[in-house]
Amino acid sequence: MTMHDLIRGVAQRLALTQLTVAEVVHMAFTQIQDALMEGERVTVGSFGTFRVNVRAARMARNPRTGAAIPIPDRKVVSFRPGKELKDRVARSSGQDS
């Protein structure tokens, strides 16, 4: 599913214009991004939780030369699905067979 598919689907379900829905969806994602950039955790109902984790610095190896390469620490976004989302996905996985 692409962003366009999401916007089109919501617009059809709510009988709104795609332009209106696009503005709302983009604003919602912007709010989530802003909160994550400030280090906040974002919980979306029973859908799940987004948060920023810090990956520690480490040493890696260049597979071609074997030389050690330092990799600095960095921030990454993680998502943990909520119980309802996990349950719905688990129930739907047996229906495709």
C-alpha positions in Angstrom: 0.0 0.0 0.0 1.3 3.4 -0.9 0.5 6.8 0.6 -1.8 7.4 -2.4 -3.7 4.2 -1.8 -4.1 5.1 1.9 -5.5 8.5 1.0 -7.8 7.2 -1.7 -9.2 4.5 0.7 -9.8 6.9 3.6 -11.4 9.4 1.2 -13.8 6.7 -0.2 -14.8 5.5 3.3 -15.5 8.9 4.7 -16.9 10.4 1.5 -14.3 13.3 1.6 -12.1 14.7 -1.1 -8.7 13.1 -1.6 -7.2 16.6 -1.2 -8.8 17.0 2.3 -7.7 13.6 3.4 -4.2 14.1 2.0 -3.8 17.2 4.1 -4.9 15.4 7.3 -2.7 12.4 6.6 0.4 14.5 5.9 -0.2 16.6 9.0 -0.6 13.5 11.1 2.7 12.1 9.9 4.4 15.4 10.3 3.2 15.5 14.0 4.5 12.0 14.5 7.9 13.0 13.0 8.1 16.1 15.1 7.4 14.2 18.3 10.0 11.6 17.4 12.6 14.3 16.6 12.1 15.7 20.1 12.7 12.3 21.6 9.1 11.6 22.5 7.4 8.2 22.3 4.3 8.2 20.0 1.5 5.7 20.9 -1.3 5.4 18.4 -4.2 3.6 20.2 -4.1 -0.1 19.8 -2.2 0.3 16.5 1.3 0.5 18.1 4.1 2.7 19.5 6.9 4.5 17.6 10.0 5.5 19.5 13.6 6.5 18.9 16.4 4.1 20.0 20.1 4.8 20.0 22.3 2.1 18.4 25.6 2.1 20.2 28.9 2.8 18.3 30.7 -0.4 17.2 33.5 -1.7 15.1 32.8 -3.4 11.8 35.1 -5.0 9.2 35.4 -4.3 5.5 34.8 -7.7 4.0 37.1 -7.0 1.0 40.2 -5.8 2.9 39.5 -7.0 6.5 40.2 -3.5 7.8 38.4 -2.3 10.9 35.9 0.4 10.3 34.4 2.4 13.2 30.6 2.9 13.0 29.3 5.8 15.1 26.3 5.6 17.3 23.0 6.6 15.6 19.4 7.1 16.3 16.8 4.8 14.7 13.1 4.7 14.8 11.4 1.5 16.0 7.8 0.4 15.9 6.2 -2.0 18.3 2.7 -3.1 17.2 -0.1 -3.0 19.7 -2.0 -6.1 20.8 -5.0 -5.5 18.6 -2.9 -5.1 15.5 -0.9 -8.2 16.3 -4.0 -10.2 16.8 -5.7 -9.0 13.6 -2.6 -9.8 11.5 -2.3 -13.2 13.1 -6.0 -14.0 12.4 -5.7 -12.9 8.8 -2.5 -14.9 8.0 -4.4 -18.2 7.8 -7.0 -16.8 5.3 -4.7 -16.4 2.3 -3.9 -20.1 1.9 
